[in-house]
């Protein structure tokens, strides 16, 4: 009997252990999750149109299909199933059709998904119906410059570029001699008519802005007479040094273009006309050269030309202005204490009201009568659609795309802490615990260093830097909203500029030192990880951590600020955040005190370096310099190199490889054998 009980106990422990492991999030499971994103809401406000992307690891690619779901709640319905992705979906203004892009062409179907047919062979990268229903605007690339083979046709196999100015490459792409332009064309009876008109004909500029702008940067007036678009009408060095984009208004009747934001020096983007055509609202930053300035909402009076800031006094970003159907209110999103919430602006009261609350982020949203349909996400759950009652802020989940899979995964607890900084400020820090956390055990811990440098550690659900995945591998995650991160006011946000290696680094150390006080944190097994500015932070900490850390991982980090300045592309970012170039008479302090390569003589800790060849914001040489430095000092080190990835790792198999190498490195140095 004693032996039977013994073996039953062993079996129970084995089954419990197996269950504890099988209910953990893994890289493979992460890529199996459906990725939900909102496209539109029907004109009557009754139906939400959205897409879900699924990835097949074996095929190393993904596919997006379209769905509809009643705004009042109900069963979602899949309405497309092409062999390829459908995107930019929207209801026609009369609600009788849904338009979408597939294979770079415009298609339409009935609202229930029936009668799918291609409308035109015209190539499109994005489109929008005019509110009056008689035109379609679209964007397409127009080749305006010659490559070397066209310049020298007798050398068809020559492989070279002739470069005379800056911005010859951007983020992850070399310039292709073409520019994104805005076109419009007639539309009637489900077909395009007439000759398309390029409203930027001959202009060597892009709208929307490269590399991340989309159709949100272009809009129709309610009467279909005007097209407003975002553009940065400068080139070369001037483009590289400034963020000054403007809102241009094109008149279809006169075929004239007017700059509505001339003299406003920062980013001006995302114009939206009021339903009565009296106003236009848009997002605006104040300071040219500062890409992470406070985003404000401005209002333009179409009759008088008067401009005014609607969000004056709101010490936060205000993004994605959206009108109600009667034009009496605008809704927008704004960061609030490391979350993203929905806000309301009544044009009569001129005072913002926070609509939603909670530990989550709200990304895309559409107004549907007295409700909003939103993409909502948290650290513990990927995006799903919710209905938000605008009067009360009450949220009701509409889609449950990942319900079954998530029900089989145990997530770790996410805890909000306030940590005292060295200058006496309170810093919001997220602590994420392993699933089945046992306070009587000791766990290794990871300090997460955020990129940006002005990008909040909010309630995002990342498919690479996923806190729940890290916690599932039995790590305590410490993720501080250090100096420079938004949603805590302009002063906190601005303090990072010119001081990369200063107070922000002290904030990191304050956060991890606070965590080390916990009995369940093993202070002998702590690592630091991060990407971009977070990767810079890891390099800087490697030379200044005073034995706190036992291993490091830096992804696409800045290592040598002088060589980085000479090889990056958006010079406005370098000039603002570093303080200028390194050869000026009074060299900015950043080069003297804040460049990680200045402290490599102190390096003594194992480090994994990750970098992509197509990262032009932080070029590959930064990772190579750091890895070579570690190797030359006989410091245990590894270089994970991706020849076809940029600043991010986007392909499924590369993503899984990234995670495997990531955790292999951490486990080697932070887990007891």
C-alpha positions in Angstrom: 0.0 0.0 0.0 2.9 2.3 0.9 4.4 1.8 -2.6 1.1 2.4 -4.3 0.7 5.7 -2.5 4.2 6.6 -3.4 3.7 6.0 -7.1 0.3 7.8 -7.1 2.0 10.8 -5.5 4.8 10.8 -8.2 2.1 10.4 -10.9 0.1 13.3 -9.5 3.2 15.5 -9.4 4.0 14.5 -13.0 0.5 15.3 -14.2 0.4 18.6 -12.3 3.8 19.6 -13.7 2.8 18.6 -17.2 -0.4 20.6 -17.0 1.4 23.6 -15.6 3.7 23.6 -18.6 1.0 22.8 -21.2 -1.1 25.8 -20.2 1.8 28.2 -20.7 2.0 30.7 -23.6 4.7 29.7 -26.1 6.1 31.4 -29.2 4.2 28.9 -31.4 0.9 29.6 -29.6 1.6 33.3 -29.9 1.7 33.0 -33.7 -1.5 30.9 -33.7 -3.6 33.7 -32.2 -6.0 35.5 -34.5 -5.1 39.2 -34.9 -8.2 41.3 -34.9 -8.4 44.9 -36.3 -11.4 47.1 -36.9 -12.1 48.4 -40.4 -15.5 50.2 -40.4 -19.0 50.5 -39.0 -22.1 50.5 -41.3 -23.7 53.8 -42.0 -26.7 52.8 -39.8 -24.4 52.0 -36.9 -25.7 48.5 -36.6 -22.8 46.4 -37.9 -19.0 46.4 -37.4 -16.7 45.3 -40.2 -13.3 43.9 -39.2 -10.5 41.7 -40.2 -8.7 38.8 -38.6 -5.2 37.8 -39.6 -4.0 34.2 -39.1 -0.4 33.0 -39.6 0.8 29.6 -40.7 4.2 28.9 -39.3 5.0 26.2 -41.8 4.2 28.4 -44.7 5.9 31.4 -43.1 3.1 33.8 -44.0 -0.3 35.1 -42.9 -3.7 35.8 -44.4 -6.4 38.3 -43.4 -10.1 37.7 -44.0 -13.1 40.0 -43.3 -15.9 39.5 -40.8 -19.0 41.3 -39.6 -20.6 41.4 -36.2 -23.8 43.2 -34.9 -22.9 46.2 -32.8 -25.6 45.2 -30.3 -23.9 41.8 -30.0 -24.3 38.5 -31.8 -22.5 35.9 -33.8 -19.7 37.1 -36.1 -19.9 36.1 -39.7 -16.9 35.5 -42.0 -17.6 37.2 -45.3 -14.4 36.7 -47.3 -12.1 33.8 -47.8 -9.7 34.7 -50.6 -6.2 33.1 -51.1 -4.6 36.3 -49.9 -5.4 39.2 -47.6 -8.3 41.6 -47.9 -7.8 45.1 -46.4 -8.9 48.7 -46.3 -12.5 47.5 -46.1 -15.3 50.1 -45.8 -19.0 50.5 -46.3 -20.1 52.5 -49.3 -21.8 55.7 -48.1 -25.3 54.3 -49.0 -24.5 51.1 -47.0 -25.5 48.9 -50.0 -22.0 47.6 -50.7 -18.7 46.9 -48.9 -15.6 47.9 -50.8 -12.2 46.4 -50.1 -8.8 45.9 -51.6 -7.5 42.5 -52.7 -4.4 42.0 -54.8 -4.0 45.7 -55.1 -7.4 46.2 -56.8 -10.8 47.5 -55.7 -13.5 44.9 -55.1 -17.0 45.1 -53.8 -19.6 42.8 -52.3 -23.0 42.9 -50.6 -23.0 43.6 -46.9 -23.5 39.9 -46.2 -20.4 38.9 -48.3 -22.3 37.8 -51.4 -21.7 38.9 -55.0 -18.0 39.5 -54.6 -16.5 41.1 -57.8 -13.6 43.1 -58.9 -14.5 46.7 -59.7 -11.4 47.9 -61.6 -7.9 46.9 -62.8 -6.5 50.2 -61.5 -3.7 49.6 -59.0 -4.5 50.9 -55.6 -2.6 51.0 -52.2 -5.6 52.5 -50.4 -8.9 54.0 -51.3 -12.0 55.9 -50.0 -15.5 56.5 -51.3 -16.6 60.2 -51.6 -19.5 60.9 -49.2 -21.7 61.8 -52.2 -20.9 58.4 -53.8 -19.8 59.8 -57.2 -16.0 59.5 -56.8 -13.4 57.3 -55.4 -10.0 58.6 -54.2 -7.1 56.2 -54.1 -3.3 56.2 -53.7 -0.8 54.7 -56.0 3.0 55.0 -56.6 4.1 57.2 -59.5 7.7 56.7 -60.8 9.3 60.1 -61.4 13.0 59.4 -61.3 15.4 57.1 -63.3 17.6 54.3 -62.0 21.1 53.8 -63.4 19.9 51.3 -66.0 17.5 53.9 -67.4 20.1 56.6 -67.3 22.6 54.4 -69.1 20.5 52.0 -71.2 23.7 50.4 -72.7 24.5 49.1 -69.2 21.5 46.9 -68.4 23.3 44.7 -65.9 24.9 47.6 -63.9 24.1 47.3 -60.2 24.5 50.7 -58.5 22.8 53.8 -57.3 23.8 57.4 -58.0 22.9 59.4 -54.9 22.9 63.2 -54.7 20.8 63.9 -51.6 19.6 62.5 -48.3 16.6 60.2 -47.7 18.0 57.6 -50.2 16.8 55.0 -47.8 14.2 55.1 -45.0 13.5 52.6 -42.2 13.7 49.4 -44.1 13.5 50.3 -47.8 15.8 51.9 -50.3 14.1 54.7 -52.3 12.5 53.1 -55.4 12.4 56.3 -57.6 8.6 56.5 -57.1 6.3 58.6 -54.9 2.9 57.8 -53.4 0.3 60.2 -55.0 -3.4 60.8 -54.4 -5.8 60.2 -57.3 -9.6 60.5 -57.8 -11.8 59.0 -60.4 -15.5 58.9 -61.2 -17.7 56.2 -59.7 -21.2 55.0 -60.6 -23.2 51.8 -60.6 -20.5 49.8 -59.0 -17.8 50.8 -61.5 -15.2 53.4 -62.1 -15.7 56.0 -64.9 -13.6 58.6 -66.6 -9.9 59.3 -66.4 -8.2 59.2 -63.0 -6.8 62.6 -61.9 -3.5 62.8 -60.1 -3.9 65.8 -57.7 -0.1 65.8 -57.1 0.9 65.5 -60.7 4.7 65.9 -61.2 5.4 66.4 -57.5 8.2 64.4 -56.0 6.5 64.0 -52.6 4.6 61.3 -50.8 1.1 61.3 -49.5 0.5 59.6 -47.2 3.8 60.1 -45.4 6.4 57.3 -45.6 7.0 54.9 -44.0 3.9 54.5 -41.7 1.2 56.8 -43.1 -2.1 55.3 -44.3 -5.5 56.4 -45.5 -6.1 58.1 -42.2 -3.9 60.9 -43.6 -6.4 61.6 -46.5 -10.1 62.5 -46.4 -13.1 63.8 -48.3 -15.2 66.8 -47.4 -18.8 65.9 -46.7 -20.0 67.5 -50.0 -17.4 65.6 -52.0 -15.8 68.9 -53.3 -12.5 68.8 -51.4 -9.8 66.3 -50.7 -7.6 67.0 -47.7 -4.3 65.2 -47.6 -1.1 65.1 -45.5 2.2 65.8 -47.2 5.7 67.0 -46.5 6.6 69.0 -49.5 10.4 69.2 -49.1 13.1 66.8 -50.2 16.6 65.6 -49.3 18.4 67.3 -46.4 15.4 69.5 -45.6 13.2 66.5 -45.4 15.7 64.6 -43.2 16.0 67.5 -40.8 12.3 68.4 -40.3 9.0 66.9 -39.2 7.1 69.8 -40.7 4.3 68.1 -42.7 1.2 70.1 -43.7 -2.5 69.6 -44.6 -3.3 70.4 -48.2 -6.8 71.0 -49.5 -7.5 70.2 -53.2 -10.7 71.6 -54.8 -12.2 69.3 -57.4 -14.0 72.2 -59.0 -11.1 74.5 -59.5 -8.3 71.9 -59.4 -6.4 74.2 -57.1 -4.5 73.1 -54.0 -4.1 75.2 -50.8 -1.9 74.7 -47.8 -4.2 75.0 -44.8 -1.4 74.7 -42.1 1.3 76.9 -43.5 3.4 78.3 -40.7 2.5 75.4 -38.3 5.9 73.8 -37.9 5.5 70.3 -36.5 3.7 67.2 -37.9 0.2 68.1 -39.1 -1.7 64.9 -40.0 -5.1 63.0 -40.1 -7.5 65.7 -41.4 -11.2 65.0 -41.0 -14.1 67.3 -42.2 -17.2 67.9 -40.1 -20.4 66.4 -41.5 -21.8 70.0 -42.1 -18.6 71.0 -44.0 -18.0 74.0 -41.6 -14.9 72.7 -39.9 -11.9 70.5 -40.4 -10.1 68.8 -37.4 -6.6 67.4 -37.5 -3.7 66.2 -35.4 -0.8 68.7 -34.9 2.5 68.8 -33.2 4.1 72.2 -32.4 7.9 71.8 -32.7 9.6 70.9 -36.0 12.1 68.2 -35.6 10.5 66.6 -32.5 8.7 63.5 -33.7 7.3 62.7 -30.3 6.0 66.1 -29.4 2.6 66.4 -27.7 -0.1 65.7 -30.4 -2.9 68.3 -30.2 -6.2 68.5 -32.0 -6.8 71.7 -34.0 -10.0 73.0 -35.6 -10.1 74.9 -38.8 -13.1 77.1 -39.7 -13.7 76.6 -43.4 -15.4 80.0 -43.8 -13.0 82.3 -41.9 -9.8 80.3 -42.0 -9.4 80.6 -38.3 -7.4 77.9 -36.5 -7.7 77.0 -32.8 -6.5 74.2 -30.5 -9.3 72.2 -29.1 -7.2 70.3 -26.6 -5.5 73.2 -24.9 -4.9 72.4 -21.3 -4.8 68.6 -21.9 -1.3 67.7 -20.9 -1.4 64.5 -23.0 -1.4 63.4 -26.6 -4.7 63.6 -28.5 -4.9 61.2 -31.5 -7.4 60.1 -34.2 -10.0 62.9 -34.1 -13.4 61.5 -35.2 -16.7 63.4 -35.7 -20.1 62.4 -34.5 -22.8 62.3 -37.2 -24.3 65.6 -36.1 -20.9 67.3 -35.9 -21.4 68.4 -32.3 -18.6 66.4 -30.8 -15.2 64.9 -31.6 -13.9 61.7 -30.1 -10.2 60.9 -29.8 -7.7 58.6 -28.0 -5.2 59.8 -25.4 -2.6 58.2 -23.1 -3.5 58.1 -19.4 -1.1 56.6 -16.9 0.4 54.0 -19.3 -3.0 53.1 -20.8 -4.8 54.4 -23.9 -8.4 55.6 -23.4 -11.2 57.1 -25.4 -12.1 60.8 -24.8 -14.9 63.1 -25.9 -14.7 66.8 -26.9 -18.0 68.7 -27.0 -17.5 71.6 -29.3 -19.8 73.9 -27.2 -18.1 73.0 -23.8 -14.6 72.9 -25.2 -13.5 70.6 -22.4 -12.4 67.0 -22.8 -14.2 64.2 -21.0 -12.6 60.8 -20.5 -15.1 58.1 -21.7 -13.3 54.8 -20.8 -11.3 53.7 -17.8 -9.4 50.5 -17.1 -6.1 48.6 -17.5 -6.2 48.4 -21.3 -5.4 50.2 -24.5 -7.9 51.4 -27.1 -6.5 51.6 -30.6 -8.8 51.9 -33.6 -12.4 53.1 -33.0 -15.5 54.0 -35.0 -18.6 56.0 -33.8 -21.9 54.1 -34.1 -24.7 56.4 -32.9 -24.5 56.5 -29.1 -21.8 53.9 -29.1 -18.2 53.4 -30.2 -16.8 50.2 -31.5 -13.2 49.9 -30.4 -10.1 47.7 -30.7 -9.2 46.9 -27.1 -6.1 45.1 -25.9 -4.2 44.4 -22.7 -0.9 42.8 -21.7 -2.9 39.6 -21.1 -5.2 39.6 -24.1 -4.8 40.3 -27.8 -7.1 42.8 -29.5 -10.9 42.1 -29.7 -13.8 44.4 -30.6 -15.8 46.0 -27.8 -18.9 48.2 -27.9 -18.5 51.3 -25.6 -21.6 53.2 -24.6 -20.4 56.8 -25.0 -22.6 58.3 -22.2 -21.5 55.8 -19.5 -18.2 54.3 -20.8 -19.6 50.8 -20.3 -17.8 48.3 -22.5 -19.2 45.1 -23.8 -17.1 42.5 -25.7 -18.3 41.8 -29.2 -15.8 39.4 -30.6 -14.2 36.3 -29.0 -11.8 35.3 -31.7 -9.2 33.8 -29.4 -11.5 32.7 -26.5 -11.0 28.9 -26.9 -7.2 29.2 -27.1 -6.9 31.7 -24.3 -9.1 29.5 -22.1 -6.3 26.9 -22.3 -3.5 29.3 -21.4 -2.8 30.6 -17.9 -1.7 34.2 -17.9 0.4 35.7 -15.1 -0.8 38.5 -12.8 -0.1 42.0 -14.0 0.6 44.4 -11.1 0.8 48.2 -11.2 3.4 49.7 -8.8 4.6 53.2 -8.0 8.3 53.3 -7.6 10.2 56.3 -6.1 12.9 57.6 -8.4 16.2 59.1 -7.4 14.8 62.6 -7.8 11.7 61.9 -5.7 9.1 61.3 -8.4 6.6 58.4 -8.5 7.2 56.2 -11.5 4.5 53.7 -12.7 6.1 50.3 -13.1 4.3 47.2 -14.4 5.4 43.9 -12.7 4.3 40.7 -14.5 4.4 37.4 -12.5 4.8 33.9 -13.9 1.6 31.7 -14.2 1.1 29.7 -11.0 3.3 32.1 -9.1 4.6 30.8 -5.8 5.7 33.6 -3.4 7.8 31.1 -1.5 10.0 30.4 -4.5 12.8 32.6 -5.8 12.5 33.6 -9.5 15.0 35.2 -11.9 13.9 38.7 -13.0 14.1 40.8 -16.2 14.3 44.5 -16.5 12.5 45.5 -19.6 13.9 48.6 -21.3 11.4 50.4 -23.6 12.2 51.8 -27.0 11.1 55.0 -28.6 12.6 56.6 -26.6 9.2 58.3 -26.2 6.8 55.3 -26.4 4.9 54.4 -23.2 5.0 50.9 -21.6 1.3 50.8 -21.9 -1.1 47.8 -22.1 0.2 46.5 -25.4 0.1 42.9 -26.5 3.3 42.5 -28.5 4.0 39.5 -30.7 7.7 39.8 -30.0 8.3 41.7 -26.7 5.4 39.9 -25.0 5.5 40.1 -21.3 3.2 37.2 -20.7 5.4 35.0 -22.8 8.5 36.1 -20.8 6.6 35.4 -17.6 5.5 32.0 -18.9 9.2 31.0 -18.9 9.2 31.7 -15.2 10.6 35.2 -15.1 9.4 38.1 -13.1 9.2 41.1 -15.5 9.8 44.6 -14.3 8.7 47.2 -16.9 9.1 50.8 -15.7 7.6 53.9 -17.4 10.9 55.7 -17.0 11.6 59.3 -17.9 10.7 60.2 -21.5 7.6 58.0 -21.8 4.2 59.7 -22.7 0.9 59.7 -20.8 2.4 61.3 -17.7 2.5 64.9 -19.0 4.7 66.9 -21.3 7.5 67.6 -18.7 8.0 63.8 -18.0 7.9 63.1 -21.7 10.4 65.8 -22.7 13.1 65.0 -20.0 14.6 62.2 -22.1 15.7 64.5 -25.0 19.4 65.3 -24.7 19.7 63.2 -21.6 19.6 59.6 -22.8 22.2 58.3 -20.4 21.0 60.4 -17.5 17.8 60.3 -15.4 16.2 57.6 -17.5 19.0 55.2 -16.6 18.6 56.1 -12.9 14.9 55.3 -13.3 15.7 51.9 -14.7 18.0 51.1 -11.7 15.4 52.4 -9.3 12.8 50.0 -10.7 15.0 46.9 -10.6 16.4 47.8 -7.1 12.9 48.1 -5.9 12.0 44.7 -7.3 15.1 43.1 -5.7 13.6 43.9 -2.3 11.0 41.2 -2.8 11.8 37.8 -1.2 10.7 36.0 -4.4 13.2 37.8 -6.6 16.6 36.2 -6.8 18.9 39.2 -7.0 21.7 37.0 -8.2 19.7 36.1 -11.4 18.6 39.4 -13.0 18.9 40.3 -16.7 18.1 43.4 -18.8 16.5 43.3 -22.2 15.3 45.9 -24.8 15.1 47.1 -28.4 15.9 50.3 -30.2 16.4 52.9 -27.4 15.8 49.9 -25.1 18.7 48.3 -26.9 20.8 51.4 -26.3 19.8 51.3 -22.6 21.1 47.7 -22.4 24.4 48.7 -23.9 24.6 51.7 -21.6 23.7 49.6 -18.5 26.3 47.0 -19.5 29.0 49.5 -18.8 27.4 51.1 -15.7 25.3 48.5 -13.9 27.6 47.9 -10.9 27.1 44.1 -11.0 23.3 44.2 -10.8 22.8 42.1 -14.0 24.0 38.6 -15.0 23.1 38.9 -18.7 21.9 41.3 -21.3 20.0 41.2 -24.6 20.1 44.2 -27.0 17.9 44.2 -30.1 18.7 46.9 -32.7 20.3 49.1 -30.1 22.3 52.3 -30.6 25.9 51.6 -29.5 28.1 54.4 -30.8 26.3 57.7 -31.2 28.9 59.2 -33.5 28.8 56.4 -36.0 25.0 56.1 -35.7 24.6 59.8 -36.4 26.6 59.4 -39.6 24.5 56.5 -40.9 20.9 57.0 -39.8 18.3 58.6 -42.1 15.8 60.8 -40.2 18.2 63.4 -39.0 15.5 65.4 -37.2 15.4 62.6 -34.6 19.1 62.6 -34.1 19.3 66.4 -33.9 16.5 66.7 -31.4 17.2 63.8 -29.1 21.1 63.8 -29.2 21.4 67.6 -29.5 22.9 67.9 -33.0 26.0 66.6 -34.8 29.2 65.6 -33.3 31.5 67.9 -35.2 30.1 71.2 -34.2 32.2 73.6 -32.2 30.4 72.9 -28.9 29.9 69.1 -29.1 26.6 68.0 -27.5 27.1 66.3 -24.1 25.3 63.2 -25.5 28.5 62.2 -27.4 30.7 62.8 -24.4 28.7 61.2 -21.7 25.8 59.2 -23.1 27.3 57.0 -25.8 27.4 53.4 -24.6 30.7 52.7 -26.4 32.4 55.1 -24.0 32.0 52.6 -21.2 32.9 49.3 -22.9 36.0 49.0 -20.7 33.6 48.2 -17.9 31.8 45.4 -19.8 32.0 42.0 -18.0 28.6 40.4 -18.5 27.3 38.0 -21.1 25.4 39.8 -23.9 23.2 38.7 -26.9 23.1 41.2 -29.8 20.3 41.0 -32.3 20.1 43.1 -35.4 18.5 43.2 -38.9 20.3 44.1 -42.1 17.4 46.3 -43.3 17.3 48.4 -40.2 18.2 51.9 -41.6 17.0 53.8 -38.5 19.6 52.0 -36.4 21.9 50.6 -39.0 23.4 47.1 -38.7 26.9 48.5 -37.9 25.7 49.4 -34.4 25.1 45.7 -33.6 28.3 44.6 -35.2 30.3 47.1 -33.3 28.8 46.0 -30.0 29.3 42.3 -30.7 32.9 42.7 -31.9 33.6 44.7 -28.8 32.3 41.9 -26.6 34.2 39.3 -28.5 37.5 41.2 -28.4 37.2 41.4 -24.6 36.4 37.6 -24.3 33.0 38.4 -22.9 30.5 35.5 -23.6 28.4 36.9 -26.5 26.3 35.9 -29.4 25.1 37.7 -32.5 21.6 36.9 -33.9 21.6 38.4 -37.4 18.6 38.7 -39.7 19.5 39.5 -43.3 15.9 40.3 -44.4 14.4 42.0 -41.3 14.5 45.7 -40.4 13.9 47.4 -37.1 11.4 44.7 -36.2 11.2 40.9 -36.8 8.0 40.4 -38.9 8.1 37.0 -40.5 6.6 34.1 -38.5 9.6 31.7 -38.5 12.0 34.5 -37.8 9.8 35.5 -35.0 9.8 32.0 -33.4 13.6 31.8 -34.0 14.0 35.1 -32.2 12.1 33.8 -29.2 14.0 30.6 -29.1 17.4 32.2 -29.1 16.1 34.9 -26.7 15.1 32.3 -24.0 18.0 30.0 -24.6 20.3 32.9 -23.8 18.4 34.0 -20.7 18.0 30.4 -19.4 21.7 29.8 -19.9 22.8 32.6 -17.6 19.8 33.1 -15.3 18.5 29.7 -14.5 20.2 27.3 -12.1 21.3 24.0 -13.6 
